[in-house]
Amino acid sequence: MVHARVDGLLTQFNSFFGAAGGGTHMKILFVANEVPYPPDNGVRIPIYHAMRLMYRAGHHVALAVLTAEADEVEARFKSLTEKFRTRRSFVERIPRRHSLEMQLTAILGKRLLYVERYRSDSFRRRLMDCIGEFCPDVIHFDLIPMAQYQDVTPVGVGTVASINDSYALTLENALRAGYFKGFEYLYKKWQYHSTRQYEKTVYAKFQRVHVMSEIDKAYLLQLNDNLSVSVIPNGAEDSLFDIPPSNHQQLDIIFVATLTGTHLKGLQRFLSLSWPIIRRHHPKIRLFVVGKIGPDARRVQEEYRTVPEVTFTGYVPHLSDVYRMCGIAIAPVDQNCGLVNKVIEAMAAGLVVVGFEKTFAGIPHGKPGVHFIQTADYESMGHDIAKLIENQARCQDLKLAGRELARRYYSWSSRGESYHQMYTTAAAEAAQPLLTSTR
C-alpha cells in the first residue's frame, strides 16, 4: 500500500513537471454540483469552459458531480464526458432528506444549510476512489458547497476553490438593497455572518481561490489576507460576436437571467418602477424575459399575462437567437460581486446594456456612457432607456463600443493561459513541501 502511494506521488510529480516544461500534460479533476453541460447558466458556464480550455490544451480532465438537478442528468453527463474524453468520471444525486432533518443536522453540526445539503458520505467515498484511480495533479472544487470535500485531497495534490464570487458579499449586497423583510431578513443576516466565517477559514485550505472580479478578491482578502486569490473573469461565446450588424437596429428590451433570488427581485422592481415609464414614452417597445420559469417566476408571469408587450420566453438553448430580436439588455440587479455573465454576453451580441454602478463593478475596462449606460435607480433606469430609444445614433455608438470591449477583453479564447497558470501554480505549491522533505 505504501509503495503504491509512493508510486502515485512520483507519477504526479513527473506529470506536473512535464506539464510545466511543456512535456507530459497535467491531470485535472473537476468536482461540481451541476453537470456543466450545456453551458447555459452562471453555475455551468465557468467550469465548462475551464474543462474545455484545458482539454483543448492537451491536459487530461475528469469530472465528479454531486447534483440536485432533475433534467436529463445522465444524458448531459454522457455528452460532456464523451466530448472531453474524461477518465474515471461519475455523477451522483444528492441524498433525499427531509428538510427539517437537514436543517437540524446543519445546526447541530454547525454547518451552513447550503453546504449541508451537498454533504454525502457516498459521494465522498466515490470521490476518494476516483482520486486514487485518476491520480490528479490538481483538483478544481466548483462553488461553495463543494469546498467541503477538500479534505479528501491527498498530500501533494493542488487544490482550487472556484467560487465565482464571494457569497458573503452577495448577501451583503442583497441585504443593503433591501431585498429581504421580516424573518427572511433575520435568517439572511445570520447566514451572512456565518458565511463570512466560512469563507475566512475554509478557503485558507486551498492553494488557490478563483473568483470573477477584483472586487471579490479584495473582499476575501479583507476576511483573510493569507488567501491566494486568482481573478479570471468569464468570457463570451464566439457565436455571439457572429450576430450580423444588420440586426443591431433593434430597440426591444431583453432580460436574461436565472429567474430566482435577487435576479427575480430585480426584475420585479424593474417591471413595477421602470417599465411604466418606458411604456408611457414608447408604447410599442417590447420586453422579453428569458430564463427557466420556476414557481416564483411563474407568479410574476401570471401577473403580466395580460400585458402583450411583456413576453416570458422560458429557457432558450441558444441565446444568440433571442439577442438577435433586441437592442437593449437590462441588468437590474444592484450588486458588485462577481461578473454579471449576461452583461458581457449582451455586449458581445451588440446590445446596449443598462444597469447600476455596481452592475459594472466587475468590468474595470468599461466606461459609463461609452460602453454601457449606468443609471442611479429603477426610476432613472426607465427614463434613461426611454431617452436611449429616442436617440438611435447614440444607441448605435454604445452597441459598437460595448461589443469591441467584450471582444478585446472578454472572449473565452483569451482565458486558456490564465486557467493553465492557476492550475500549474496550485500543483507546484502543493508539491513543494514533499519535494523539500525528500531532499
Secondary structure, 3 states (H helix, E strand, C coil): CHHHHHHHHHHHHHHHHHHHCCCCCCEEEEEECCCCCCCCCCCHHHHHHHHHHHHHCCCEEEEEEEECCCCCHHHHHHHHHHHCCCCCCEEEECCCCCHHHHHHHHHHCCCCHHHHCCCCHHHHHHHHHHHHHHCCCEEEEEHHHHHHHHHHCCCCCEEEEEEECCHHHHHHHHHHHCCCCHHHHHHHHHHHHHHHHHHHHHHHHCCEEEECCHHHHHHHHHHCCCCCEEECCCCECHHHHCCCHHHHHCCCEEEECCCCHHHHHHHHHHHHHHHHHHHHHCCCCCEEEECCCCHHHHHHHHHCCCCCCEEEEECCCCHHHHHCCCCEEEECCCCCCCCCHHHHHHHHCCCEEEEECHHHCCCCCCCECCCEEEECCHHHHHHHHHHHHHCHHHHHHHHHHHHHHHHHHCEHHHCHHHHHHHHHHHHHHHHHHHHHHCC
